[in-house]
Amino acid sequence: MAAKSEQTRQLVADVALKMFREIGFEKTTMRAIAQEAGVSVGNAYYYFASKDELVQELYIQVQDEHAVTAAQALEGVQDLAGRLKAVLHTGVDVMAPYHQFGSDFIATAIRPSSPVNPFGEASTAAREASLAIFRSAVEGSSPAVAKKLRGDLPELLWLAYMGVALFWVYDKSESQRRTRKLIDGAAPLVARGLSLAKIPGVSKVFDDVLGLVRSVKEDSE
């Protein structure tokens, strides 16, 4: 019985994500999802209380896929710039099927009070999964990132990734090549800048930046 219930839940989720890709977030309703999945509307609501919960399912599935593809792309890559490129490019790869409805969806997701805001409490699981990918990229790099940066760097890189994702949403170039160009140019710059953290004079600047980031983070908790 439990297995059948999980199959039905997965069916509803798969149908919803397919409809998100094909007709967009706004046009996808719980009633339409239920009809396409061949279940009652009440049954669809039993597994997902709202469309927002289905978006969280989308977030989780995308992060799961990103973790797998990023791990494969990181194999044999040691330098931080190369590892950042691998993580960012694979992130764009797994989001690609959803590009068509991205600009419509972002108008909903970007609102601070939105239940599907990637910075919100409801998105914690997906956010932590994404942070783990960046943490792996940082921790596996050689030469190693300066010790004082390792703890905060994955979150800072994730924030930068959110900026890349926003750029990607509005990138109308073929296959979003402008986003790819941005990644290829930015990753080496970030890695080069971080390498300066070991220089005594510059190190103080990094200390000040990290202090500011930590104080802002503490105020938000």
Phi, psi and omega in degrees: 000316180297321181295319179294321178298317180293324178296318179295317178301315181294323178299313180299316180297314182297318179296316180299314181294324177296318180290323175304315182293320190272322183237356177096165184292312185297320184280347180274114180249161178298323178296316180293322178298313181298318181296315181294326181278347180076030177235167178287158178299321179298323179293320178298318179289337178296322182271327181224118186293339182196173176297329180300320179294329177289328175294320177297324175297319177300313179305312183297315181296320179296318180292322177299316179293321179297319180300318181291311183291325178293318179300320179293317182291334182279345182301124178081356180261121184251322184289145185299319180300315179296322181289323176294317177302315182300314182292317182290318179294318179291330175297316177294322180302313185285339177276343188311317182297344184256009184296324185301324181256006184301315184293326177288320183291323185297331179298329177276314187292331188282344179295132182305325183271000183292135177295344181252014175296126183296345178266354185280169182297323182295338182265011185304314184299314180293321180295316179296323178295320179291319177301323180298326179294316179290327178296319179296320180297319181288312185292334182267004184280151178216125004295155184293147175292146179311134187306320184290346180266339191299323183292320184267338188300316180304319180291321178295321178292324177296320177298319177296323178297322176298323176294319177297318180298320178295318177300317181298320181304319184262007180277110182262005178292158183302125181056024180053046182295333178295323177294318179298320179295321178299315180298313183296330180274324186282322184303312178295326179295317179297313181297320180294318179296319180293330179295339180285348182296343181273352179274123187312310183295318181285331182305323181297325178296316178297321178300317181294319179296314180296322178298318179295314180300316181294321180293320177295319180297318180296323180292334182273350183268000000 
